[in-house]
Amino acid sequence: MVSLRLLTLADAILLADYHQRNAEFHRPWSPLMPPDYATPAFQEQRLRNYFRRHSWGEQYRFGIFCDADPVQLIGTITLAAVEREFFQNGRLGYSIDQQFQNRGVMTANLQKVIHFSFVEQGLHRLEASIMPHNVASRRVLEKCGFEKIGYSPKYLQIQGVWRDHELYMRLADD
């Protein structure tokens, strides 16, 4: 059984374990991380920073959990850079445990976060960016109704190198 919920401070240990298990798998798509990134202390501090942005309505971090015994974090979805007033826009980022890729887990849970964004948060537009060779992530976005709207050279620094990204978006009324 898989469930989705907002992360809490108690999830720092599960986040650290998730990042340790998936460090090599996520490396091609991730920025350079500090040496202590996959520790409970680092993840607890990240969560504390997140709670401040969450309290301002600017960010929502979800965990995808495998509800076996013991409970295991198997993915994350972040709705970030939420802008209100006349824009009503947010950016999505997500990752999945290597052992749960290509099973529809991310697509199903991203659909839930899209619903949360449009229906519960009243956003008008969602954006996501992916590296051109990230075929699995492109499939997830396409299955969730996103359309490619552009290409941005040297968009994000991944593993210390500025990498090009494809830009995707979805409107609430699509």
C-alpha positions in Angstrom: 0.0 0.0 0.0 1.3 3.5 -0.9 0.2 6.7 0.6 0.9 10.4 0.1 1.1 13.1 2.8 2.9 16.3 3.8 6.2 15.7 5.4 6.7 16.3 9.1 9.7 16.8 11.3 9.5 13.2 12.3 10.3 12.2 8.7 13.9 13.5 8.9 15.2 9.9 9.5 13.1 8.5 6.7 14.3 11.3 4.3 18.0 10.6 5.3 17.5 6.9 4.6 15.7 7.6 1.3 18.6 9.9 0.1 21.2 7.3 1.2 19.5 4.5 -0.6 19.1 6.5 -3.8 22.2 8.7 -3.9 23.7 7.0 -7.0 20.4 6.6 -8.8 19.5 10.3 -8.3 23.0 11.7 -9.0 22.6 12.4 -12.7 19.6 14.6 -12.0 20.7 16.3 -8.8 22.8 19.3 -7.7 26.0 18.6 -5.8 25.0 17.9 -2.3 27.0 18.6 0.9 28.7 15.5 2.5 26.1 15.5 5.4 23.1 15.8 3.1 21.8 12.2 3.7 22.0 12.5 7.5 19.0 12.9 9.8 20.4 16.2 11.2 20.7 17.8 7.8 17.3 16.6 6.7 15.8 17.9 10.0 17.3 21.4 9.3 15.9 21.3 5.7 12.5 20.4 7.1 12.6 23.3 9.6 13.5 25.7 6.7 10.6 24.2 4.7 8.1 24.7 7.5 8.8 28.4 7.4 8.1 28.6 3.7 5.1 26.3 4.2 3.7 28.7 6.8 3.9 31.5 4.2 2.0 29.3 1.6 5.1 29.2 -0.6 6.0 25.5 -0.5 4.5 22.1 0.1 6.7 19.0 0.5 5.0 15.6 0.2 6.3 12.2 0.9 5.2 9.0 -0.8 5.3 6.2 1.7 5.2 2.4 1.3 3.0 1.5 4.3 4.7 -1.9 4.9 6.4 -2.7 8.1 8.5 -0.8 8.6 7.2 2.3 6.8 9.5 3.5 4.1 9.7 6.8 2.2 9.8 5.9 -1.5 9.4 9.3 -3.2 9.1 13.0 -2.7 7.1 15.7 -4.5 7.6 19.4 -3.9 5.3 22.2 -4.9 7.6 25.2 -4.6 8.0 28.8 -5.6 4.3 29.3 -5.1 3.3 32.8 -6.2 -0.1 34.2 -5.3 -2.2 37.2 -6.3 -2.3 37.7 -10.0 0.0 34.8 -11.0 -1.2 31.8 -8.9 1.7 29.7 -10.1 3.9 27.0 -8.6 6.8 24.7 -9.7 6.9 21.0 -9.2 9.9 18.8 -8.4 9.8 15.1 -7.7 11.9 12.0 -7.2 11.2 8.3 -6.8 13.0 5.4 -5.2 14.9 3.3 -7.7 13.1 0.2 -6.7 9.7 1.9 -7.4 10.4 3.5 -10.8 8.3 2.6 -13.8 5.4 1.3 -11.7 3.1 4.3 -12.0 3.7 5.3 -8.4 5.0 8.8 -9.3 2.3 9.4 -11.9 -0.5 8.5 -9.5 0.8 10.6 -6.7 1.8 13.6 -8.9 -1.9 13.6 -10.0 -2.9 14.0 -6.3 -0.5 16.9 -5.9 -1.8 18.5 -9.0 -5.4 18.2 -7.6 -4.1 19.7 -4.3 -2.5 22.6 -6.2 -5.5 23.5 -8.4 -8.5 22.6 -6.2 -7.2 23.1 -2.6 -4.7 25.9 -3.2 -6.5 27.6 -6.1 -3.4 27.8 -8.4 -3.9 28.6 -12.0 -0.7 27.2 -13.5 2.0 24.6 -12.6 5.5 24.4 -14.1 8.1 21.7 -14.2 11.6 21.5 -15.8 13.4 18.3 -16.8 16.8 17.5 -18.4 16.2 16.5 -22.1 17.5 13.0 -21.6 15.3 12.2 -18.6 12.8 10.1 -20.5 11.1 8.7 -17.4 10.3 12.1 -16.0 9.0 13.3 -19.4 6.6 10.4 -19.5 5.3 11.2 -16.0 4.7 14.9 -17.0 3.0 13.9 -20.2 0.7 11.4 -18.5 -0.2 14.1 -16.0 -1.3 16.5 -18.8 1.7 18.8 -19.0 2.8 20.2 -22.3 6.3 21.2 -23.3 6.5 25.0 -23.7 10.2 25.7 -24.2 13.8 25.0 -23.8 16.1 26.8 -21.4 19.9 26.6 -21.9 22.0 26.3 -18.8 18.9 26.4 -16.6 20.0 24.5 -13.5 23.4 23.5 -12.0 23.4 19.7 -11.9 26.5 18.0 -10.5 28.4 21.3 -10.7 27.6 21.9 -14.4 24.9 24.2 -15.8 22.5 22.0 -17.7 19.8 22.7 -20.3 16.2 21.9 -19.4 12.9 21.4 -21.2 10.1 23.5 -19.7 6.7 22.1 -19.1 3.4 23.6 -17.8 -0.2 22.7 -17.1 -3.1 25.0 -16.5 -5.9 24.4 -14.0 -8.6 24.4 -16.7 -6.7 21.9 -19.0 
